[in-house]
Amino acid sequence: MKETKTEAISSAILCILSGLVLCIFNVSILTTITRVIGCIFLVIAILFLYTYFKKRNSTTLTTLVLGIFLLSVGLYMSFEPKKFISILPMLVGILLIINSLSHFQKVLLLKDNGFEQWKVNLAGAIFILVVGIVLLMKPIQSLDFIFSLTGFFLVLNGILIFLDQYFIQKTNL
């Protein structure tokens, strides 16, 4: 039981610290991670291009195309990480807007067929549409909110782990 206690306390501390880091630094962490991944892509691209031009091991264009693709993505991620990051919520926003339009169609079908709960589905479709529009219009701010919310829940999870451990010790399990 002692190992479980140590594991629980370690897990709680890790959750709380991770949550605080996400709340405090949020998008700056993602920016750093994007830059690091961009640099890794640059190294891989250079290896591909070196292999294609210097080693001449390949007669296909796959190595060249892959090298140029990774070079361009790596440069973009390294020098414009916030723009690269902002693309992700925008894509999710577009998908949510398309999804909400599909839900609106289903709501109309439900209403036409006499289902009384169609208004609940309409509220859900409107909510999905609003979230999609917000993600599309404010991608970086949305990421800040998502990171802060995730950080909050990690801190809350860590506190709950501590409380669980306290009650387990109190009941001598």
Rosetta blueprint (number, residue, H / E / L):
1 M L
2 K H
3 E H
4 T H
5 K H
6 T H
7 E H
8 A H
9 I H
10 S H
11 S H
12 A H
13 I H
14 L H
15 C H
16 I H
17 L H
18 S H
19 G H
20 L H
21 V H
22 L H
23 C H
24 I H
25 F H
26 N H
27 V H
28 S H
29 I H
30 L H
31 T H
32 T H
33 I H
34 T H
35 R H
36 V H
37 I H
38 G H
39 C H
40 I H
41 F H
42 L H
43 V H
44 I H
45 A H
46 I H
47 L H
48 F H
49 L H
50 Y H
51 T H
52 Y H
53 F H
54 K H
55 K H
56 R L
57 N L
58 S L
59 T L
60 T L
61 L L
62 T H
63 T H
64 L H
65 V H
66 L H
67 G H
68 I H
69 F H
70 L H
71 L H
72 S H
73 V H
74 G H
75 L H
76 Y H
77 M H
78 S H
79 F H
80 E L
81 P H
82 K H
83 K H
84 F H
85 I H
86 S H
87 I H
88 L H
89 P H
90 M H
91 L H
92 V H
93 G H
94 I H
95 L H
96 L H
97 I H
98 I H
99 N H
100 S H
101 L H
102 S H
103 H H
104 F H
105 Q H
106 K H
107 V H
108 L H
109 L H
110 L H
111 K H
112 D H
113 N L
114 G L
115 F L
116 E L
117 Q L
118 W H
119 K H
120 V H
121 N H
122 L H
123 A H
124 G H
125 A H
126 I H
127 F H
128 I H
129 L H
130 V H
131 V H
132 G H
133 I H
134 V H
135 L H
136 L H
137 M H
138 K L
139 P H
140 I H
141 Q H
142 S H
143 L H
144 D H
145 F H
146 I H
147 F H
148 S H
149 L H
150 T H
151 G H
152 F H
153 F H
154 L H
155 V H
156 L H
157 N H
158 G H
159 I H
160 L H
161 I H
162 F H
163 L H
164 D H
165 Q H
166 Y H
167 F H
168 I H
169 Q H
170 K H
171 T L
172 N L
173 L L
